């Protein structure tokens, strides 16, 4: 058997790579992890975690409004961007340090630098400032966990805009912003900016935001964003951006509509980070989306190379990457063949209001099974009705008609990400509507509406047929 420097070489110290590396190292394997930026990956450093801190900060605006409605007087409430950035960076550094410590405790070797595959068993780590980890290393197994990167559109002046990567480090908070995109990152940042007092416009080329989510969810959220002062512009895209003499950016759209804003942020999708990895040298195949093609065990077409997380473009969520990394380690280092089931994975959008969803949309269910039953409720939550607020929640169940199995649960409103986590357990177990209804409600809560809906909702266009 060949003598290698490491049993496992992991490229990328994000959530999936770190989990795989730790478990492999704890099995007694000799493991190396190479990271070109900061340990923690997109989620910890410039993704889910700092974005959630920004959401928390921006939600204070609505909380102050609620407080006033409940009789509180809070004077001189002000937000300081620089103070927030400092505290955010301190916390991100702490979390990144925990990842480093956990790797080291497990016995893994952390290498600072960009790694490139030389062949099926060889990796070269390129020099990084302040690091002496550069060199060529051999490994029995190689795991690619490099994640994804923001996509920047191509048109005149596009380089004047920022992406989510830069949004976490803006030196000053703009007074106005045009957020481009209709996915979860776009709607989340639109809510963040609006909550922090920025005049916000959301631009999306499609017919409605959140493509892939249930249509009722999409329409409901778009309406709620407008109520929060976000201007939603649909069905058009950028023609150009130019910088004006005062530093503002002039966006000209495909329909010749123009906007002048201090900043333009692109949230127009992410792509697998495979550039410069040297995959072609080892013969690793990509799929038609440019992601690393893998089987159910996250193995590529090359016997010694695997890949997990966003670089495989299966379900691009941090918990999924972690589970894929864990499954890989169990299979390859513990003799316990394990796969991760990508079906019925719940997701949340930390928009304002937030969205929680698991399972099929109504359209997907009708296409798959024909006849389905819909249960839907739109209402003002108790907290809002007290002071006359107009925000509304949406709760929707999609039920297979013949056996009454719940196919999808969709929630838009306060705490919906927390609610959907629990709903996902039942849906994953194959719960039926009668079983769901047998659960006693917790009162008074928003979530009790989930188990008290008894009347079927029939959309007008269906005409009572389904």
LINPE-V744126 format. One record per residue. N is the residue number from 1. RES is the residue in one letter. PSI is psi in whole degrees, 0 to 359 (none if undefined). Layout:
BEGIN
n=N res=RES psi=PSI
n=N res=RES psi=PSI
END
This chain:
BEGIN
n=1 res=X psi=137
n=2 res=X psi=149
n=3 res=X psi=116
n=4 res=X psi=156
n=5 res=X psi=322
n=6 res=X psi=152
n=7 res=X psi=325
n=8 res=X psi=133
n=9 res=X psi=118
n=10 res=X psi=128
n=11 res=X psi=107
n=12 res=X psi=120
n=13 res=X psi=48
n=14 res=X psi=192
n=15 res=X psi=314
n=16 res=X psi=315
n=17 res=X psi=318
n=18 res=X psi=317
n=19 res=X psi=315
n=20 res=X psi=316
n=21 res=X psi=315
n=22 res=X psi=311
n=23 res=X psi=320
n=24 res=X psi=316
n=25 res=X psi=321
n=26 res=X psi=341
n=27 res=X psi=352
n=28 res=X psi=358
n=29 res=X psi=153
n=30 res=X psi=118
n=31 res=X psi=139
n=32 res=X psi=145
n=33 res=X psi=126
n=34 res=X psi=133
n=35 res=X psi=127
n=36 res=X psi=341
n=37 res=X psi=262
n=38 res=X psi=143
n=39 res=X psi=135
n=40 res=X psi=335
n=41 res=X psi=191
n=42 res=X psi=313
n=43 res=X psi=309
n=44 res=X psi=321
n=45 res=X psi=315
n=46 res=X psi=49
n=47 res=X psi=236
n=48 res=X psi=313
n=49 res=X psi=303
n=50 res=X psi=328
n=51 res=X psi=321
n=52 res=X psi=324
n=53 res=X psi=320
n=54 res=X psi=322
n=55 res=X psi=314
n=56 res=X psi=315
n=57 res=X psi=317
n=58 res=X psi=336
n=59 res=X psi=344
n=60 res=X psi=328
n=61 res=X psi=310
n=62 res=X psi=329
n=63 res=X psi=324
n=64 res=X psi=321
n=65 res=X psi=317
n=66 res=X psi=317
n=67 res=X psi=317
n=68 res=X psi=319
n=69 res=X psi=337
n=70 res=X psi=15
n=71 res=X psi=2
n=72 res=X psi=145
n=73 res=X psi=114
n=74 res=X psi=107
n=75 res=X psi=154
n=76 res=X psi=39
n=77 res=X psi=120
n=78 res=X psi=153
n=79 res=X psi=132
n=80 res=X psi=112
n=81 res=X psi=315
n=82 res=X psi=321
n=83 res=X psi=315
n=84 res=X psi=314
n=85 res=X psi=318
n=86 res=X psi=312
n=87 res=X psi=323
n=88 res=X psi=315
n=89 res=X psi=324
n=90 res=X psi=315
n=91 res=X psi=321
n=92 res=X psi=320
n=93 res=X psi=321
n=94 res=X psi=314
n=95 res=X psi=318
n=96 res=X psi=321
n=97 res=X psi=325
n=98 res=X psi=318
n=99 res=X psi=316
n=100 res=X psi=313
n=101 res=X psi=316
n=102 res=X psi=322
n=103 res=X psi=315
n=104 res=X psi=320
n=105 res=X psi=326
n=106 res=X psi=346
n=107 res=X psi=9
n=108 res=X psi=150
n=109 res=X psi=123
n=110 res=X psi=123
n=111 res=X psi=127
n=112 res=X psi=109
n=113 res=X psi=166
n=114 res=X psi=127
n=115 res=X psi=141
n=116 res=X psi=140
n=117 res=X psi=129
n=118 res=X psi=316
n=119 res=X psi=190
n=120 res=X psi=342
n=121 res=X psi=12
n=122 res=X psi=136
n=123 res=X psi=136
n=124 res=X psi=129
n=125 res=X psi=121
n=126 res=X psi=153
n=127 res=X psi=145
n=128 res=X psi=143
n=129 res=X psi=129
n=130 res=X psi=5
n=131 res=X psi=142
n=132 res=X psi=27
n=133 res=X psi=358
n=134 res=X psi=144
n=135 res=X psi=181
n=136 res=X psi=132
n=137 res=X psi=147
n=138 res=X psi=151
n=139 res=X psi=144
n=140 res=X psi=322
n=141 res=X psi=145
n=142 res=X psi=132
n=143 res=X psi=124
n=144 res=X psi=122
n=145 res=X psi=57
n=146 res=X psi=357
n=147 res=X psi=211
n=148 res=X psi=172
n=149 res=X psi=151
n=150 res=X psi=145
n=151 res=X psi=129
n=152 res=X psi=124
n=153 res=X psi=163
n=154 res=X psi=114
n=155 res=X psi=165
n=156 res=X psi=122
n=157 res=X psi=2
n=158 res=X psi=333
n=159 res=X psi=347
n=160 res=X psi=345
n=161 res=X psi=170
n=162 res=X psi=167
n=163 res=X psi=183
n=164 res=X psi=330
n=165 res=X psi=314
n=166 res=X psi=336
n=167 res=X psi=335
n=168 res=X psi=355
n=169 res=X psi=23
n=170 res=X psi=129
n=171 res=X psi=327
n=172 res=X psi=153
n=173 res=X psi=123
n=174 res=X psi=155
n=175 res=X psi=339
n=176 res=X psi=147
n=177 res=X psi=145
n=178 res=X psi=112
n=179 res=X psi=124
n=180 res=X psi=121
n=181 res=X psi=161
n=182 res=X psi=8
n=183 res=X psi=190
n=184 res=X psi=324
n=185 res=X psi=318
n=186 res=X psi=311
n=187 res=X psi=329
n=188 res=X psi=313
n=189 res=X psi=328
n=190 res=X psi=317
n=191 res=X psi=322
n=192 res=X psi=307
n=193 res=X psi=314
n=194 res=X psi=319
n=195 res=X psi=334
n=196 res=X psi=8
n=197 res=X psi=11
n=198 res=X psi=134
n=199 res=X psi=116
n=200 res=X psi=132
n=201 res=X psi=134
n=202 res=X psi=120
n=203 res=X psi=127
n=204 res=X psi=137
n=205 res=X psi=340
n=206 res=X psi=181
n=207 res=X psi=335
n=208 res=X psi=160
n=209 res=X psi=169
n=210 res=X psi=55
n=211 res=X psi=136
n=212 res=X psi=342
n=213 res=X psi=167
n=214 res=X psi=141
n=215 res=X psi=324
n=216 res=X psi=322
n=217 res=X psi=315
n=218 res=X psi=312
n=219 res=X psi=319
n=220 res=X psi=315
n=221 res=X psi=319
n=222 res=X psi=318
n=223 res=X psi=318
n=224 res=X psi=325
n=225 res=X psi=318
n=226 res=X psi=320
n=227 res=X psi=332
n=228 res=X psi=12
n=229 res=X psi=8
n=230 res=X psi=125
n=231 res=X psi=120
n=232 res=X psi=118
n=233 res=X psi=119
n=234 res=X psi=162
n=235 res=X psi=19
n=236 res=X psi=166
n=237 res=X psi=179
n=238 res=X psi=142
n=239 res=X psi=320
n=240 res=X psi=163
n=241 res=X psi=136
n=242 res=X psi=149
n=243 res=X psi=128
n=244 res=X psi=169
n=245 res=X psi=329
n=246 res=X psi=4
n=247 res=X psi=348
n=248 res=X psi=161
n=249 res=X psi=130
n=250 res=X psi=113
n=251 res=X psi=124
n=252 res=X psi=126
n=253 res=X psi=171
n=254 res=X psi=337
n=255 res=X psi=15
n=256 res=X psi=7
n=257 res=X psi=145
n=258 res=X psi=150
n=259 res=X psi=137
n=260 res=X psi=120
n=261 res=X psi=161
n=262 res=X psi=337
n=263 res=X psi=152
n=264 res=X psi=126
n=265 res=X psi=126
n=266 res=X psi=123
n=267 res=X psi=61
n=268 res=X psi=28
n=269 res=X psi=168
n=270 res=X psi=155
n=271 res=X psi=152
n=272 res=X psi=137
n=273 res=X psi=86
n=274 res=X psi=352
n=275 res=X psi=131
n=276 res=X psi=10
n=277 res=X psi=344
n=278 res=X psi=22
n=279 res=X psi=324
n=280 res=X psi=332
n=281 res=X psi=329
n=282 res=X psi=354
n=283 res=X psi=22
n=284 res=X psi=129
n=285 res=X psi=145
n=286 res=X psi=155
n=287 res=X psi=185
n=288 res=X psi=350
n=289 res=X psi=3
n=290 res=X psi=10
n=291 res=X psi=161
n=292 res=X psi=125
n=293 res=X psi=128
n=294 res=X psi=163
n=295 res=X psi=190
n=296 res=X psi=344
n=297 res=X psi=13
n=298 res=X psi=23
n=299 res=X psi=137
n=300 res=X psi=186
n=301 res=X psi=352
n=302 res=X psi=126
n=303 res=X psi=333
n=304 res=X psi=6
n=305 res=X psi=132
n=306 res=X psi=169
n=307 res=X psi=141
n=308 res=X psi=162
n=309 res=X psi=200
n=310 res=X psi=337
n=311 res=X psi=344
n=312 res=X psi=349
n=313 res=X psi=47
n=314 res=X psi=278
n=315 res=X psi=114
n=316 res=X psi=74
n=317 res=X psi=142
n=318 res=X psi=311
n=319 res=X psi=330
n=320 res=X psi=315
n=321 res=X psi=319
n=322 res=X psi=315
n=323 res=X psi=323
n=324 res=X psi=319
n=325 res=X psi=319
n=326 res=X psi=318
n=327 res=X psi=319
n=328 res=X psi=312
n=329 res=X psi=318
n=330 res=X psi=318
n=331 res=X psi=314
n=332 res=X psi=339
n=333 res=X psi=354
n=334 res=X psi=3
n=335 res=X psi=28
n=336 res=X psi=85
n=337 res=X psi=118
n=338 res=X psi=136
n=339 res=X psi=158
n=340 res=X psi=131
n=341 res=X psi=112
n=342 res=X psi=4
n=343 res=X psi=143
n=344 res=X psi=48
n=345 res=X psi=122
n=346 res=X psi=154
n=347 res=X psi=159
n=348 res=X psi=146
n=349 res=X psi=120
n=350 res=X psi=53
n=351 res=X psi=183
n=352 res=X psi=99
n=353 res=X psi=158
n=354 res=X psi=164
n=355 res=X psi=141
n=356 res=X psi=135
n=357 res=X psi=145
n=358 res=X psi=139
n=359 res=X psi=201
n=360 res=X psi=148
n=361 res=X psi=169
n=362 res=X psi=316
n=363 res=X psi=316
n=364 res=X psi=319
n=365 res=X psi=319
n=366 res=X psi=321
n=367 res=X psi=324
n=368 res=X psi=322
n=369 res=X psi=355
n=370 res=X psi=264
n=371 res=X psi=125
n=372 res=X psi=158
n=373 res=X psi=141
n=374 res=X psi=133
n=375 res=X psi=124
n=376 res=X psi=141
n=377 res=X psi=131
n=378 res=X psi=125
n=379 res=X psi=163
n=380 res=X psi=130
n=381 res=X psi=156
n=382 res=X psi=318
n=383 res=X psi=324
n=384 res=X psi=322
n=385 res=X psi=332
n=386 res=X psi=320
n=387 res=X psi=15
n=388 res=X psi=20
n=389 res=X psi=159
n=390 res=X psi=2
n=391 res=X psi=140
n=392 res=X psi=150
n=393 res=X psi=156
n=394 res=X psi=131
n=395 res=X psi=132
n=396 res=X psi=134
n=397 res=X psi=136
n=398 res=X psi=121
n=399 res=X psi=130
n=400 res=X psi=129
n=401 res=X psi=323
n=402 res=X psi=319
n=403 res=X psi=2
n=404 res=X psi=22
n=405 res=X psi=136
n=406 res=X psi=121
n=407 res=X psi=333
n=408 res=X psi=144
n=409 res=X psi=130
n=410 res=X psi=127
n=411 res=X psi=131
n=412 res=X psi=118
n=413 res=X psi=178
n=414 res=X psi=135
n=415 res=X psi=14
n=416 res=X psi=326
n=417 res=X psi=323
n=418 res=X psi=320
n=419 res=X psi=316
n=420 res=X psi=334
n=421 res=X psi=316
n=422 res=X psi=321
n=423 res=X psi=324
n=424 res=X psi=327
n=425 res=X psi=313
n=426 res=X psi=317
n=427 res=X psi=320
n=428 res=X psi=329
n=429 res=X psi=357
n=430 res=X psi=34
n=431 res=X psi=145
n=432 res=X psi=164
n=433 res=X psi=318
n=434 res=X psi=320
n=435 res=X psi=318
n=436 res=X psi=313
n=437 res=X psi=338
n=438 res=X psi=350
n=439 res=X psi=127
n=440 res=X psi=139
n=441 res=X psi=151
n=442 res=X psi=118
n=443 res=X psi=142
n=444 res=X psi=123
n=445 res=X psi=161
n=446 res=X psi=322
n=447 res=X psi=342
n=448 res=X psi=337
n=449 res=X psi=333
n=450 res=X psi=323
n=451 res=X psi=12
n=452 res=X psi=2
n=453 res=X psi=118
n=454 res=X psi=332
n=455 res=X psi=132
n=456 res=X psi=141
n=457 res=X psi=129
n=458 res=X psi=106
n=459 res=X psi=145
n=460 res=X psi=320
n=461 res=X psi=341
n=462 res=X psi=332
n=463 res=X psi=26
n=464 res=X psi=6
n=465 res=X psi=339
n=466 res=X psi=none
END
